Amino acid sequence: MPRHALSETGRHAIDPAKSQGGARRIDRDHSLCAADNMDRSKGVQAKSSITLADQGISTHATQHWNLGTAPLVEAALRNGEGKLSRDGPLVVKTGKHTGRSAKDKFIVRDAETEDSVWWGSTNLSMTPEHFAALKADFLHALGEKETLYVADLFGGSQPEHRVNVRVINEFAWHNLFIRTLLVRPAAEQLADFAPEYTIIDLPSFKADPARHGCRSETVIAVNFTEKLILIGGTAYAGEMKKSVFGILNYLLPTRGVMPMHCSANIGANGDTAVFFGLSGTGKTTLSADASRTLIGDDEHGWSDTAVFNFEGGCYAKMINLSAEAEPEIFATTKRFGTVLENVVMDEETRAIDLDDNSLAENSRGSYPIDFIPNTSEKNLGPVPKNIIFLTADAYGVLPPIARLTPEQAMYHFLSGYTARVAGTEIGVTEPTATFSTCFGAPFMPRHPSVYGNLLKERINKGGVTCWLVNTGWSGGKATMPGIKRMPIKVTRALLNAALDGSLNEAEFRTDPNFGFQVPVAVAGVESTILDPRASWADGAAYDETAATLVKAFVDNFAQFEEHVDDGVRGAALTAA
């Protein structure tokens, strides 16, 4: 079978051989109709006029285009890709990869990216020659598949800032996942859909490090010049979602739009709040509030006119999910159309166990955003009134809430701090500090200062109030006996006061270690919990632990000193 390369010229990657009359179209369209993406006048699948053959992809595979939820679930079951739980969700296993393979992701280093990408341990480089070899092998492998699933989707809900993405999958459930997570075009938008970026996702593909310039048999290769992303050797579906996030994080800053790894919701008065936070800090949980309208749970853009969701679905952690604490998300585990990854299920009864982490600590559920009650109809809302930085501080040092100046906000944004306890590992006695720049370093191709300066500019322009919220531990280190996470009811009470504006009227004190403003008293919240030092039994131990954390902040921020202005440098922490 000929290996036609995707063209590096032209928006739609037209096959050069085809333009010379040499290409042969051998793709076949399947007649199975998707009820929610069907051209009813013709009774066939809604499909772009730009085919795979037009993109230089030769294949004899049966192609399923833009299938809806039910046909994709049926296909996944028919293919043996997963099983139905008793309540309706599709339950799948992703094998050895139960999370992202950050060390296996590469960006092609060429004239387009040489000076625009922040190269280093986060953004690893691949040569154009290695990518060319990888692409040739990918297209060969794709050409040998008997069945392919293709979805044409939008990354971004605000029309003027979205990107057209075509995703080609060998797994039906992967196609269902990405169709759920991205924004789904209406049937009438599909006929003239012009793909700007293409993702080819082949979990069965095994990369060759010597030939492809990668680290292992797993590879995620991003080529911004060819507008092509190749994902192989991993069945973890989140790689596709984060690849689109990376595209938008690369493109939008050049348009003055701030891309954000955050959740967002709207209050009854039209006040938008955005929640930054790393995994496990409560981003999804806290934004799914029945009293507020959800815009999205993970990835957004902030333009001159709106905060808009990059996605049309949610991707929530399932482990230890509580019906009491997280009722809206828990309810999605009982819905047809939800996909549960690495959630343990009884083979006989088909009952799921959300507390069983034997398959993965990072068990996940993907579902359409409208599975959450009270969601934004257009997937967007007004520019924000409040910004919340979430951190799960395992040192037990940070207060449950603090108010930040714009300069302090940029400092904490660039720091991207959280802290964890290393699972149940024997001998672990200390928390581990984690700094992920911009609360999403693995997905930020450009230098952090690009995003930080853009955020600071938008905060100042919009008069936004910024808060740091600790959803971690209180009264001591997480490793100390009897120390527990911050009660979620306390966090919600403080957030509600911040978002309705009443917290701004409280009396504040300046924290001696971190310099931010901490409320002295808040109605319905014990005053002791507002003062971390007072909540520790041993004040001297608190001081010692606080000094350790401050030093970690100082050491981490050294890399940004020369990239920020004097105001931010003045807001930076200093070690004693």
N, C-alpha and C positions, 0 to 999 in steps of 0.2 A: 504494500500500500504506500503511495507517495506521502512524504512528510512535507506538507505545505506549511511554511512558517507564517505566523501572523505578521502582517506587514507593519513596519515601523512608521509608515506614512499614512496619512489619512485618518479621519476621525473614527471610522468604523473598521479599521484594520483590514482593508480589502486585499485579497490574495493577489500578489503580483502576477502569478501564473494565470489567474482567471482574467486579468485585464488584457492578457495577450491571447486569450482564447484557448488557453491550454488546460484550464482547470475543468474537472468533471464533477458536477454535483451528484453525489450519491447518498445524500441524507434522505431519510424517510420520516415523514410526520405521522405520528400516531393519531388515530381517530377518536380516542377516548376524550370526551369532553369534560372540562371543568365547569361546574355549574356557575361558579362565581367569576369566571374569566372566559366566557364563551361569547362568540359572535352568534347571537341567536338567529340572525337573518340567514346565516349560512349553515348553522348547526355544526361548526367546527371550532377547534380551539382558537382562541384569540392569540395571534402570533404576529411578531414583527415581520416586515417585509425584508429585513436584513437577516439572512440565514447564517448558519454556521459555515456553510460553504463560502459565503461572501466574506467571512472572516479568515478564510484560509484553513478551515478545519475540515478535513476529509474523513468521513465516517460512514459506515454502513449501519450504525446503530438505529434502533427504533427510538425516536425522540419524543418525549412527552413535554409539551410546552405549556408553561403557566397553569399547571394543574392546581385545583383548589385543595382544601384541607382533606375532605373525605377521599377523593381519588388517591392522594398521596399517602394517606394512612393505609388504604387498601393495598397499594403497591408495596409499602414497607412491610406489611404483614405477609403479603404474597411472596416477597423476596426473603423472608426470614430475618428481617433487620431488627425486629422488636416484637413486643407482645402488648396486648391491651390489658390494662388493669381493670378491676371490676367496676370502677367508677368512670371509665372512658378514656383517660390519657394513654398515649402511646409510651411504653417504657422501653428504653434502649440502653445498651452498654457501649462504652467507647473504648474498651480495651485498656491497654497500658497507658494511654494518654487520657488522663481525667482532668486536665487543665491545659493552659497554653504552654507551648514549647518555646519560651522566650529566646533561648540560646540557639534555636534553629531558624530564627527569622532573619532575613537578609534584605537589604535594599541595594539595587544595582547602582554602582558608583560610576557615573558618566557625566557628560557636560551639563545635563539638567540638574543633577543632584550634588555635584562636587562642592559647590559653595552654599547650597541651600539646606542641606541635611546636617544635623548635629551628630557627627560621626563619633563613635566610641563604644563602650560596653553595651549601651542600649540599642543603638542603631549600627548594626554590623554590616559591612560592605560585601558585595559580590561583584565580580568583574563582568563586563558585558559578554565576554567570551564564555565564561562558565554559565551565564544565564542562557545564552544561545544553545549550548549543549543540553541544558535542562529543558528548555522549551521544545527542542526537537524530540527529546525522549518523551516528554509529556504528550505532545501531539500524536506520537506513535502509539503510546499507551491508550490515549483517548480513542484513536481510530480503531482499536481492537475491541472496544466495549460493545456488548450486544444491546444495551439499553442506556440511555442518557436522559436526565431530567434537567430542563432548562427553565430558568425564571428570569424575566426582565423586571427590574425593580428600581425604586428610587432610594438613594441615600440622602435623607433630608426632607422635611415636610414643608419648608417654605419654598415655593416654586422657583423663585429667582436664585436660590442658593443650593439647590439640590444637584446631585450627580446621577446620571443614568448608569446603572450597573447591571451587567448580564452575568448570571452565575450558572455554571455548568457542573452538574453533580453526577456521580455514579450511584449514590445512595438516594432513595426516595425520601428517607427521613431527613437527610441533610437539606434537600430541596425544600421540604416542609419547614424546617428550622429557619432557613434564611428568608423564605417567603413570609414567615411569621414575624421575624425580627426587623426586616426592612419595611419600607413604605410601599404598599401595593398599588400599582396604577389601576385605574378603571379600565374596563375592557376596551373602550373606545380609544384609550391612549396607547394601546399596545400595537396597533397596526403600523404606525409610523415611529415606533420606539427605536431610537438610535443609540446603541450602547456606547458610552464614553469609556468605561472601564469594564474589563472582563476578568472574572475569577474562574479558574478551573480547579476543581476540588476533587482529588483522587486519593482517598485514604489507602487504596491498595498499592499505590505507586511507592517504590523504594528508591530513594536517591542514592547516588554513588558519590561519596565525598571527594574522591580523587577526580572524577570527571566533572562534577557539578560545583565544586568549590564550597561545599557545605560541611557540616559537622558530623552528621549521622544519616541514617536512612530517612529521617524526617526533615522536611524542608518547607519553609514559607518564604517565597521569593517575590519581592515587589519591584516592578519596573515602572517607574513613573514616566519614562519616555515612551515606552510602548503601551502604557496604560493596561498592563497585564499583571495579574497576581496568580502565582502557581502554588497550590497547597497540596502536599503529598506526604504520605506516611503517618498520618494522624487522623483518627476518627472524631477528635474533639471538635464539635461544631462551632464553638466560640471563636475559632481561628478565622472563620469567614466574617463574622460580625466585626471583630476587631480590625480586620483588614480594611473594611469599609470605613471604620472610624479613622484609621490611619490615613486613608485617602483624603477625607474631609479635613483632618488636622493639618494636612500638607497644603491643601488648596485654599481653604477659607481665610487664613490670615492675610493673604495677598489681596483679598477683597475687603479687608477691614472687619471681618466677621470673627468673633471669638469662639473657637471650638472648645467644648468643655466636657470633661468626664464627670458628669453630675446628674442628679435627678432634679426634677422641677415640678412645682405645682402652683396653683392659683387660689387665693382666698376669695371669699364672697364679695369683697370690695375691688376685685380685679388686681390684687397685689400678688405679683409673682415672686416666688422664692426659689433659689437654686441651692442644691445640696452637693457640695464636693465631698468626696471621701473614697478611700481605698476599700477593697473587699473586706467585708466583715465589720464595717463601721456603722452600718445602719442606713445607708443611702436609700435602698429600695424600701425598707420597712418604714422609715420615717416620712417618706414622700407619699406613701399609700395611706393617706389620712382621709377618712370618710367625710370630714368637714371641709376638705379642700379638693379642687379639681386637679387631677393628675395630668401633666403634660407628658412626662416620660420618666423612666427610672434609671437611665444610664448615660446617654450621650446626647448633647444638645449644642446648638449654635446660638450666639447672641449677636443679632444684627442691630441696625439702627432702629428697627421697628418691632422686633419680636424676640422672644426666646422660643426656638423651635426644636422639636424632637428630630434627631437623625433617623429614628426608628419608628416602626409601627407595632412593636411588641416589647415584651419584657423578658429578662433572663435572670431569674431570681435564684439565690442559693436556697436549697431545700433542706439541708441537714438541720435537724432539731427544730424545724418549722413548727410554730405554735398557733393553734386555732384561736387561742385567747389573745396572744400578743399581736398576731399578724393575720387577722381573720380574712382580709381581702385577698391576700396572697394564698393563704391556706385553701380558700375556696377554689382556686384554679386547679388544685390537685384532684378535683372531683369533676373536671370538665373534659368532654371530648374536644380535641384540638390542642390540648396541652401535650407537650413532649417532656417526659421526665428522663433525665440522663443520670445513669448510675445510682438510681434509687432502688433499694432492695425491695423485691416483690416476692410474696409467697407463690410458688409455682402452681399450687393447687387451688387456693382460694382467690388468688390474684389481688390480695390485699397488699398495699404498700406500707413500708415501715420507714418513716422519715427520720427516725432516730438511729437507724443502723448505718454506720459509716464503713462497713466492711468492703464496699466497692470503691468508695471515695469519700473523702471529707468534703470535697467540692462537688457534691451532688447538685444538679441544677434542674430548673423547670423553665421552659420557654412557652409563652402564650401570647395571644393577641392582646394589645393594650386595652381593648374594650372589654376584656374579661374582668378588669378592675372597675368597680362602680365609679361613676362620676369622673369620667375622663374627658379631656378636651376634644371637642368634635373635630377641630382642624389640626390637632396635634401641636398647637402652639399657643402662646399667650403673650401678654405685654412684657416689655423690658422689666427687669427685676427691681423690687424695692429692698429685698434682703438677700444676702449671700451667707450661707452657713458652711463652714469648714468642719467636717466631722473627723474626729480622731478617736481611736480606741486605745487610750493610754494605759498600758499594762503596768506602768510604774506607779500609777495612782497619785500622780503629782498635779495634773492639770485640773482646773475647776470644771464643773459641769457645763458652764457657759461663761464666755468672756466677750466683751465688745472690742473690735479692732478698728484702728485708724486705716485709711487707704494704704498707707505705707506698710503698716503691720500686716494688712491683708496680703499684699504682694509678697512680703517676707514669708508668711505661712503657706502661701500658694506655691512659691518656689521650693519651700522645704518639703511640703507634702508628707507630714509626719503622721505615723501611727506606730503602735508597739504591740507586739504579740508575745504569747507564751508558746514555746516550742512543743505543742501538743502534749502528749503524755510521756515524752522521752524521760527515761530514768536519769536522775542526776541534775535535771534542769532546775536551777535555783534563781535565775535572773531573767527578767523580760528581755526581749530583743527589740531595739529601736529599728524602725523601717522608715526610710525617707524615699518617697517616690515623687520626683519633681512634677509639679502641676497636677498632683493627685492622679497621675496616669502616664508616667514617663515612658513605659513600653510602647505607647501609641502616639507619641509626639515626635514626629520626624525632625522638626526644626528646633533651633536652640531654645531652651526654656525661657530666656529673656524675651523672645518674640511674643510668647503667650502671656508672660507676666506683665510686660509693658502694655499690651493690649487690654488686659484685665484692669490694670490700674487706671488706664485712660477711660474705660467704660464706667468704672466705679465713680470716678470724679465727675464725669459728664452727667451721670444719672443720679448723683447724690445718694448712692446705695449705702445702706447700713450693713456692716459685716460682723459676723459672729463666729467664734470658735467654740464648738460643742464637743465635750468629751463624753463618749458613750462607753468608755472603758471602765476601769476599776476605781473604787473609792475607799479610802480609809487605810490604804497600804498597797504594797505591790501585789500583783495577781498571784505571785508564788507564795505569799504568806498564808498561813492557815486561816480560814474563815473569811477571807476577803472576797467580795462578790462584785459583779458588774453593776454599773449604775442602773438603778431601777428605771425601766422604760417609761413608767408613769411620771417620774421626775423629769426625764428628758423631754417628754411631750409637754408637760406643764410649762417648762422653761421656753421651749420652742414656741408654744402658743402665745406666751407673753411677749416674746421677741417679735413674732410676726404680726400681732395685733397692735403693736406700738407701745403697749403699756410698760414694757420693760425699760424703755428709754427714760421713763419718769422715775425709775428707782434710784436709790443712792448707790454710787459705785466707789470702789477703792482701787488703787493701782497695785497690781501684783508686783512684789519686790523682785521676783525672779524673772518674769516674762514681760513686764511693763504694760500689759493690757489691762483693761477696765473690767472688774468683776463686781456683780451686784452684791450688795450687803444683805438684802432681804427681798424675798419674792413671795407673794401670797400663796399659801398652799404647799410651800417647800421648806423643809427644815433648814434653818440658817447654817447649821453645822456643816451640812453637805456642800454648801456654797463656798466654804473655806476649806480647801483640801488639807491644809496643815492642822486645822482644828479637828478634822475627822480622823487623823492619825493618833494612835495611842502614844506614840513617841515622837515628839516634835523634832528632836535632834535627828532622828532617823529620816524624817521627812526632808529636812534641810539638806542632808547628805545626798539623798536620792534626787532631789530637785537639782542640786549642783551637777550631778552626773548627767542628767537629761539636758540641762542648759549647755554643758560642754559638747554634748553630741550634736545639738543644734548648731553651735558655733563652728565645730569642725566640718559639718556638712555644708554650711553656707559659704565657706571659704571659696568654693568653686564659682560662686556667682558674684563675688565682690566687685569685680571689674566690669560687670555687665549691668549694674543697676545704678540709679542716680543717688545723690547724697541723701535724699529723704529716706529712701529704703535702707541705705547703709546706716543712717541714724536710728532706724527702727530695729536694726539687727540686735540680737542678744549678744551680750559679752560675758565671758566666763569670769568668775570671781578671782 
